[in-house]
């Protein structure tokens, strides 16, 4: 197998859909689970205090059970949940890009392994800006009118 296939946008799309569908299935089945993910792509709101952030490894395991599981929310590209950290149980909303999830685990069994790399979008790229602009139906209409007037 060519390892370059694992680094294509097409393969990333397949894996992202697979992760989305797997988490959707687990949530519909009311099955608690764990995810192992790359910490550098995770957003914490509010940000974790430095002394807690320093204790986290490059890959971190989040066990989704109890309140953390109940707070879980799945979007097309992100998975989020509330979690407590450190001895003081510092609360933060954890937002994880789906492709930064490397494994999904139930009990001690690995259910899913993600071999695709997460490639963060440049926040100010023209492609990203255009998609953001066109995601609003009102903007699509304005763009259409502008083309008609040209």
C-alpha positions in Angstrom: 0.0 0.0 0.0 1.3 3.4 -0.8 1.6 5.5 2.4 1.0 8.6 0.3 -2.6 7.6 -0.1 -3.1 8.2 3.6 -2.0 11.8 3.2 -4.5 12.8 0.5 -7.5 15.1 1.1 -9.7 12.4 -0.3 -8.6 9.9 2.4 -8.9 12.6 5.1 -12.5 13.2 4.0 -13.2 9.4 4.3 -11.7 9.2 7.8 -13.6 12.4 8.9 -16.9 10.9 7.8 -16.1 7.6 9.4 -15.2 9.3 12.7 -18.4 11.3 12.5 -20.5 8.3 11.8 -18.9 6.2 14.6 -19.4 8.9 17.2 -23.0 9.5 16.0 -23.7 5.8 16.3 -22.2 5.7 19.9 -24.2 8.7 21.0 -27.4 7.2 19.6 -26.7 3.9 21.4 -26.0 5.9 24.6 -22.6 4.1 24.7 -19.9 5.8 26.8 -16.5 5.8 25.1 -13.0 7.3 25.1 -11.1 9.3 22.5 -7.3 9.6 22.1 -6.4 12.8 20.3 -3.6 15.2 19.5 -3.5 17.9 22.1 -2.1 20.6 19.8 -5.3 20.9 17.8 -7.7 21.0 20.8 -9.3 24.2 21.9 -10.2 24.7 25.6 -12.7 27.4 26.5 -11.8 28.9 28.9 -8.1 28.1 28.4 -6.6 25.7 30.9 -4.3 27.2 33.5 -0.6 26.7 32.7 0.0 24.3 35.5 -2.7 22.0 34.1 -1.7 22.4 30.5 1.8 21.3 31.3 0.6 18.0 32.6 -1.0 17.0 29.3 0.9 14.8 26.9 1.1 15.2 23.1 -1.7 12.6 22.8 -4.4 12.7 25.5 -7.2 10.3 26.4 -10.6 11.7 27.2 -13.1 9.3 28.8 -16.6 10.4 28.0 -18.8 9.3 30.8 -21.3 10.9 33.2 -21.6 14.6 32.8 -18.8 14.8 30.2 -20.7 12.3 28.0 -24.0 14.1 28.5 -22.5 17.4 27.5 -21.1 16.0 24.2 -22.0 17.7 21.0 -21.1 16.6 17.4 -20.8 18.9 14.4 -19.6 18.1 10.9 -15.9 18.8 11.6 -15.7 19.0 15.4 -16.6 17.1 18.6 -17.0 19.0 21.8 -17.8 18.3 25.5 -17.3 19.8 28.9 -14.6 18.3 31.2 -12.9 19.0 34.5 -9.1 19.1 34.8 -6.7 18.9 37.6 -7.2 18.5 41.4 -9.5 21.5 41.4 -11.6 20.1 38.6 -11.2 23.2 36.4 -14.1 23.2 34.0 -13.6 23.8 30.3 -15.3 23.2 27.0 -13.1 20.9 24.9 -13.4 21.3 21.2 -11.7 18.6 19.1 -11.4 18.6 15.3 -12.6 15.2 14.2 -9.4 14.4 12.3 -7.3 15.0 15.4 -9.0 12.0 17.0 -6.6 9.2 16.6 -8.6 6.4 18.3 -12.0 5.7 19.7 -12.1 3.2 22.5 -14.9 1.3 24.3 -13.7 -0.3 27.6 -10.3 -1.7 26.6 -11.2 -2.3 22.9 -10.1 0.0 20.1 -13.1 0.6 18.0 -11.5 3.0 15.5 -8.0 4.0 14.4 -7.5 7.1 12.4 -4.5 7.0 10.1 -5.2 10.3 8.4 -3.3 13.5 9.3 -5.2 16.5 10.5 -4.3 19.5 8.4 -5.6 22.7 10.0 -7.0 25.3 7.6 -5.2 28.6 7.4 -7.8 30.9 9.0 -7.3 33.7 6.5 -7.0 31.6 3.3 -9.1 32.8 0.4 -10.7 29.4 0.1 -11.7 29.4 3.8 -12.9 33.0 3.5 -15.0 32.3 0.5 -16.6 29.2 2.1 -17.4 31.3 5.2 -18.9 34.1 3.0 -21.0 31.6 1.0 -22.2 29.7 4.0 -24.7 32.6 4.6 -27.6 32.3 2.0 -27.9 36.1 2.0 -24.3 36.5 0.8 -25.0 34.0 -2.0 -27.8 36.2 -3.2 -25.7 39.4 -3.0 -22.9 37.7 -5.0 -25.4 36.5 -7.6 -26.8 40.1 -8.0 -23.2 41.5 -8.3 -22.5 39.0 -11.2 -25.8 40.0 -12.9 -24.9 43.7 -12.8 -21.5 43.1 -14.3 
